[in-house]
Every structure is written in structure tokens, then in C-alpha cells.
């Protein structure tokens, strides 16, 4: 009986410490992952700066162009389709409430600002996460599993320079371009449905759009898109380089990349909106 007494007395304490230990481990793991991603981004930018400042060191423009075609050009159709549908949905949803105030033509005012500031970059980022994020993580993870990354290091070829830099730069460029395309398609789709179905005069729609949408709206959307592209590229490359455990590890890295990219993009968008609100740009 005396041997069992210490164990029974320590049970309540262990029940309290177990959740704290689990939570602390998760927090430390998250901070370690964020730190790895930040360090990888800084190292990639170091290689970019060296390539731009030193003629002997090439950045790898052909590799960047290849990645832009793989993750950016192939996403144009899906981005256009999704953003066009969003433009149609917004027009249909906004018309009835605005009718109550006799302001149906103000559909253009709301859609122009919403698309340029928020929906265009977000739509492009979510689509690119599926195309670029998952693809990059799976590709680099497969290289890690098959020891191709070790082979690069054995030949004195830095993996960050040859694998990470082209993909991160391509993600930034592709995301920025896709955000612009998403904005144009969404506004064009809402214009079409407003003129043909909602019976809003074309001249009124265009006048309201041009009077409401400002250059700062477009620039904030493009700025967000560049940050979203950076997050997608860096997170995907970080997860790919950390793959362990064979094919199962590649699958986990791919799934984790999509989830982490979406969460990071939404949090970054929230921070941008809060900053712009504080500066009076909203």
C-alpha cells in the first residue's frame, strides 16, 4: 500500500502538467518552424542580392521563368474562373439590399473597392497555394527523400540558391500578376452582369467605379499580393526541406503547406487591414 501511495498522490499533478507540456511543446515547435522560415527567407534574399550586385554570380533567370510558367501561368485560368464567379455573386447579392435605398448603381462602388483591396489578392493567393504551395513542397520534399539535395551539396551547389531562390521569386512575381488578373476579371464580370441583368447603365457603372476606386486601393492590393506570394514560396520551401520519413513525410509536408499558407495569408491580411485602418487608408 505504501508503494502505491506516492503514485496516487502524483496523479493530480500529472493531470495538470500534461496539458501544459503538450501546449508548450506545440508553441515551441511553432516558433521553431517560424524561425526556420524566416532564416530561409533571409538566406534566399542574400543570394538574390548577391546575384544582382555580382556579375559572376547568376541568379538563375531561366529557372525563375520556368517556375513562373509552372506555378503562375497555369493558374491563370482557375484564378480567372473563380474571380469571375465571385464578381457575379457580389453583384447579385448586393443588388437587393441596395434596391431598398434606391441605390442599385452603387454596386459598382462596393465591388471595386472590395475586389481591389481584398478579394483579388485573396483569390489569387488561395489558388496559388494549391498550385504553387503544394507543388513546391512535394517537389523539394521528394528531392530530400531521394537524396538529391545531398547530391547538390556534395557538388558544392547550395540548395537555397538553386532550389529555393527560383521558387520564392517566381511565387512573388506570379502572385502579384495573378492578383491584378483577378481584380480585372472580377470587376469585368460584375460589370457584365450589372449591365445585362441588373439593368444598371454602363456609363453609371463606370463612373461610379472610377470615382470610388483610387490608386491607393490598387497599390495596397498589389502590396498584399507580393507579401502573400512571399509567404507561399517560403512556407512551401521550408516544409519541403524539412521532409522526413519517405513518401508519408512528403504527403504531410504538402498538406501542412496548404494549411499553413492559408492561415498565414489570412493573418497577414488581417494585419494589413489593421495597419491601413490605423493610417486612415481604409
N, C-alpha and C positions, 0 to 999 in steps of 0.2 A: 504493500500500500504506500510506503514511504517513497518508493522509487517512482510511482506514478504521480505523486503529488506535484513535483516541480513542473512536469509536463502539462498538467491540468491548469496550473497557475499561469503558465506562459501562453496558453491558448488565446485569451482575450487580447493580449498584447500583439500576438502574431496576426490576429484578425485586423487590427488597426494598421499595422505596419505593412501588410501585404499590398493593400491598395496604394499606399504612398510609394512603396518600392516600385510598383508597376507604373504609376503615373510619372515618377521621377525618371525611370528608365526610358519611357516614351519621350519625355521632354528632352532629355539629354540626347537621345537618338535624333530627334528633330533638329536640335541645334547643331549637332554634328553634320547632318545632311545639308542644312542651310550653309554652314561654314564651308563644306566641300564645294558646293555650287558656287559660292562667292569667290573662292580661291581659283576655281576652274575658269570662271569668267575673267578674273583679273589676269590670269596667265594667258588666256586667249587674246585679250586686248593687248597684252605685252607683245605677242607675236604679230598682231596687226600693225601696231605702231612701228615695230622693227621693220616690217615689210614695207611700210610706207616711207620710212626715213632712210632705209639702207637699200641701195640698188642691188647689192649682191644677194640679198635675201628676198625671195619671191613669196608673195602672199598665197599664190595658188589660185589665180583668177579662173583658169579652166575648171578647177574643182568647184569653185563657188558657183559658176554658171551652171555646171551640171546639177548641183544641189538645188539651185533656184528652179530649174526645169522639173526636177523630181518632186519637190515639195510645194512649189509655188504655182507653176503653170498648170499642173494637173489639178490644182484646187480651184481654178477659176470657175469652172462650170458649176461645181457644187456651191461655191460662195454666191455666184450669181443666182442660182435657183433658190437658195434659202433666203437671201436678202430680198429677192423679188417677191417671194411669198410673204415675208414679213411686211414689206411695203403695202401689199394688198390687204393684209389683215389689219394693219393700223388704220388704213383708210376706211374700211368697213366698220371697224369698231368705234372710231372717233366720230363718224358722221351722225349717228342717232343722238348722242349727248349734246353735240353742238347744235343740232337742229332745235333743241328746246330753247336755245337762246337766239336762234336765227343767225347763227354764225357758222354755217356749214363750210364756207370758204376758208375758215381758219384751220381746217385740216392741214393745209399746206404749212402753216406756221409751226404747228406742233411736230409734224413729221420731219420737217427739215432739221430742226434743232435736235430732236431725239436721235435721228439717224446719224447726223454728223458727229455729235458728241459721244454717243453711247453705242447704239445698235450696230453701226457699221464696223467699228473696231472689234466689238464683242463677237459678232457673227463670224468675221474673218478669223479671229483668234480661236474660237471653238472648232471651226472647220479645220484650220491648220494644225490644231492639236491632234486631231485624228489622223491627218495625213502625215505631217512632219514629225510630231512628237513620238507617236508610236513607231513610225518607220525608223527614225534615227536611233531610238533606244534599242529596238530589235536588231538593227544592223550592227551597231557598235557592240552590243551585248554578244552577238554571235561571233564577232571578231575576238572578243575577250575569251569566250569559251573555247574557240578553235585555236587560241594562242597566236593569232595574227598580230595582236598588239605587242606581244612579247617579241615577235619576229621583227616588227618595226624598230623596237628599242635595241634589239641585237644588231641591227644595221645602222645604228646611230641616227634614226629618224624619230623625231619627237612626236608622240601620238597626238598631243594637243595641237601642234602645228598642222599636221596632215589630216587629222580626223575631226577635231573639234572646231577649229577656226572656220573652215569652209561651211560647215553646217550651221554654226551660230550666225555668221554673216548672212548666209542665204536665208535663214529664218527671219532675220530683221528686215532684209530687203523685201522678201516675199510678203511678210505680214503687213508692211507699210503699203505696198501696192494693192494687196487684197482688200485692205480697209477702204481705200479710195474706190475700188471697183464696187464693193458692197454698198457704199454710200450712193454712188451714181445709179446703180441698178434699183435700189430700194426707192429712191426718190422718183426715178423714171416710172417704176411700176405703180406707185401711188398716184402719180400724175395721170397715167393712162386710165386707171380705174376711176379716178375722180372726175375726169372729163367725160368718159364714156358712160359710166353707170350712175355716179353721184350727181351728174349734171352741174358740175362746177365749171364755170367758164375758164378756158385755157389762160386767157390774159390775167384773170383774177388769181388763179393758182400761181402763176409765175411771179406776179407782182408780190404776192404775199410771201412766197419763198425767198425772193431776193431781198425783200425788206426785212425779213426776220433773221435769216441766216447771215452770220457775219464771218469775216475771215478768221477770227479767233476761234469760232466753233470748229472750223475745218482744221486749224492748226492743232487744237487740243486733241481732236480725234486722231490725227496723224501721229502726234507725240505719244499718245496712249498705245497706238498700234506698234510703234517701234519698241516700246518697253515690253509689250506683250510678246513680240517676236523674240526679244532677248530672253525672256523667261522660258519660252517654249524650247529654244535651242539649248540653253544652259541646263535646264532640268533634264531634258532628254539625254544629253551627252553625259551628265553626271550619273544618271541611273544606268546608262549603258556601260560606262566604265566600271561601275560597282557590281556588275553581274557576277554571281557565283552560283554553283550548283547545276550547271548544264542547261538543258532546254527549259526546265522548270524555272530556273533563275531568269532566263530571257523573257518568259511569259510574265513573271512577276514584275520585272522591270518595265515591260510595256504597259501593263495595267496600272502600275504605280505612276508612270509618267503621265498618262492621261488624267488620272485623278488629281495629281499634284499640280499639273498645268492649269486645269480648270479652276481649282481652288485658288491658286496663286493669282491668276488673271482677275478673278472676281475681287479678291482682297486688294490687288493693285488698283483696280478700277474704283473701288470704294475710297482708297487713299487719295487718288487723283481728284475725285469729286469733292472730297472734304477740303482739299487744298484749294481747288478752284473756287469753292464756295467762300472760303475764308478770304480769298483775294478779290472776291466780287466778280468772278468771271462766269459764274453760273447764272 
